């Protein structure tokens, strides 16, 4: 398969290779296509699915399964400090 890219996209691929994020042009394009597929998947969520997910989250909180936001941020900060 041959793919023609604009000069801006070619520059982006080269930058990704230079900074060591990817080992080949194919890896960069593969990741881009994977992300495009993920975006497509997320766009297919309909409003009813979103409403159901929100309702499930609210029910979980009301059942006492929530976590205090401050403690979540403290744990995240501690984890990031160890990185």
C-alpha positions in Angstrom: 0.0 0.0 0.0 1.3 3.4 -0.9 0.1 6.4 1.0 0.7 10.0 0.1 1.0 12.5 2.9 1.0 16.3 3.0 4.3 17.8 4.0 2.9 18.7 7.4 2.0 15.1 8.1 5.3 13.9 6.8 7.0 16.3 9.2 4.8 14.9 12.1 5.8 11.4 11.3 9.5 12.3 11.2 9.2 14.1 14.6 7.6 11.1 16.1 10.5 8.9 14.8 13.2 11.4 15.9 11.9 11.6 19.5 11.9 7.9 19.7 8.1 7.4 20.2 8.0 5.0 17.3 10.4 2.7 15.5 9.1 3.0 12.0 6.7 5.0 9.8 4.4 2.0 9.8 4.1 2.2 13.5 3.2 5.9 13.4 0.5 5.3 10.8 -0.7 2.2 12.6 -1.2 4.2 15.8 -2.9 7.0 14.0 -5.4 4.5 12.4 -6.0 2.8 15.8 -6.8 6.2 17.3 -9.1 7.0 14.3 -10.9 3.7 14.9 -11.3 4.5 18.6 -12.7 7.9 17.8 -15.2 6.3 15.4 -16.2 3.9 18.2 -16.7 6.7 20.7 -18.8 8.7 18.2 -21.2 5.8 17.8 -22.3 6.1 21.4 -25.8 7.2 21.3 -27.5 9.4 23.9 -29.3 6.5 25.5 -25.9 4.7 26.2 -24.5 7.9 27.7 -27.6 8.3 29.9 -27.4 4.7 31.0 -23.7 5.1 31.9 -24.4 8.3 33.9 -27.4 6.6 35.7 -25.1 3.7 36.6 -22.5 6.1 38.0 -25.1 8.0 40.0 -26.6 4.7 41.4 -23.1 3.6 42.4 -22.5 6.8 44.2 -25.8 6.6 46.0 -25.0 3.0 47.0 -21.9 4.4 48.8 -19.4 3.1 46.3 -17.9 6.5 45.5 -14.4 7.7 46.4 -13.7 11.2 47.9 -12.2 13.4 45.2 -9.5 14.8 47.4 -8.2 11.3 48.2 -8.2 10.4 44.5 -6.1 13.5 43.7 -3.7 12.8 46.7 -3.2 9.3 45.4 -2.6 10.5 41.8 -0.1 13.1 43.0 1.7 10.5 45.1 1.8 8.1 42.1 3.1 10.8 39.8 5.7 11.9 42.4 7.1 8.3 42.3 7.4 8.4 38.5 
